[in-house]
Amino acid sequence: MLEDVVLHAAGHVMMGCMRFTEHELTAALTGAAKSVLASRKEVRKSGVDIDTAWEAMGRYERFQMLDALGGQILPVLVALPNVDVAPGTRPSYSTKQVSEVVAGLVEDDVSRLRRVVVVKARTALVQTALAHVPPRLDPDSLGTTNGS
């Protein structure tokens, strides 16, 4: 189901040279969605573990959240510049880099104040998603059973 959301949302963005794998995009989107869920008042007050709250949501409710967030996050991730990522580390971008990409993707028909708010909020959301991208694997160790 989540892969369908990633592929569906990715279909709405340019599919040039993608720097993230489907697994990385899925992890980023899921992590951002769980962070948004954790920020909800009813979840915070319930004291329930975020993974438990996530699993308690219906499949369609999770899909709706992932689809909405995917439309905001995935175009930015795809538009970020290509960076070298050492095995065992995550891709990292400065807030300024993310903010510039977000600003370039925000619709032109919004007021100046709304644009500022959207850019700031979406930048924070994308940074949260990037924090959930798993560390890159060493491509040389992928074909071995013991990693050496």
N, C-alpha and C positions, 0 to 999 in steps of 0.2 A: 504494500500500500504506500509506504513512504517513498519508495523508489518511483512509483507512479507520479507522486506529487513533484519530485525532483525533475523527472523527465517532462512532465506537463509544464512546469514553470520554466524549465530550460528551453522548451520549445518557443517561448515568448521572448527570448533574448538571443542576441547574436551568438552563433555557435562556432565562432572562429577557433582560435587556438585556446582551448580551455586549459587552465592551469591547475584545476582541482579535479580529482577523480570523483566518480559518482559516490563512492563511499565517504569521501571527505565532505562533499556537499550535503549528503544525508546527515552525517554527524553534526555538521555546523547548523543545519536547519533544525534538527531535533533539539540540540542544545539551546538554541535561541528560543524555541517554542517552550521548552521546559522552564527557562528563565522567565519568560512572559507569564507562564502559568503560576510560577512561584511568587510573582509579584502581585497576584490577585489577592484581595483582602480576605476572601473566604478561605483560600488555601493557606495563607499565612496564619490566620486565626485557628484553623483546624489542627495545626500542629502535625499534620500528616506529612510523611516523607514525600518529596517531589516525585520520585519514581512511582510511588503508590498512587498519588493523585493523578499522574499521567495515565497509568494503567486503568484507573477508575473511570476515566473519560471514555465515552463511546467512540467506536472507530470513526464514525462520521464526524463527530465533534473534533477529534484529533485531525482528521483530514482537512476540515474547514480552517483550523488554526494554521496548519502547515501550508495550506494553499495560500492563505492571506499573507503569511510571513514570507513565503517563497517568492511572491511577486515583488516584495520589497528588498529581500536579501540577495537572491540569486543573480539578478542583473548586475548588482554591484560587484559581487564576487567574480563574475565572469569578466567585468570591465577593469578590474584591478590589474596593474602592470605585472608582468611576469617577474618573479624573483627566484633566485636559487635557494633551495631549501636543503640543508644538510640532513642526511639520515638521522632520525631520532629527534628532529626538531619540527616545529610548526612554521608555516609561512607567517611572516609578521609584517604588518604595515602600520605606519604612523597614523595617528588620528587625522593629521593634515591630509595624507594621501587618500584615506578613506573618504574624508569630508569632500575633497575635490571631486572624486568620482561620483559621490552621491549628488552633489550640487549639479553636476553635468547631466544627471539622469532625472532630476526633478522636473515635472511639467512646467512649461513657461506660463501657463494661465493661472498661476496662484499668486496671491498678494505677496508683497515683500516680507511682511511679518510671518505669514504662514510658511513661506519658503525657508526662512531662518529656523523656524520650529521643526519643520519636516527634516531639514538637513541635519540638525543637531540630534533629533530622535533617531533617525535612520542610521546615522553614523554610529551612535551608541549600540543600536541593534546589530549592525554588521560587525562591530568590534566584539560583541558578545558571541556572535556566530563564529568568528575567527578563533576565539578562545577555545571553542569546542572542536575545532579541526584536530583530528588525531595526529600524533607525530608521524612524519614520513618514514616509511620502511626503507631499508637498504635494498635497492633492486638486485644487488648481487647475492643476497641471502634468501630471496624469495623462492628459489627452486630447490633449496635444501631442506632436509627434515630437521636438522639440529641447529640450523642457523649459522653454521660455520663452513 
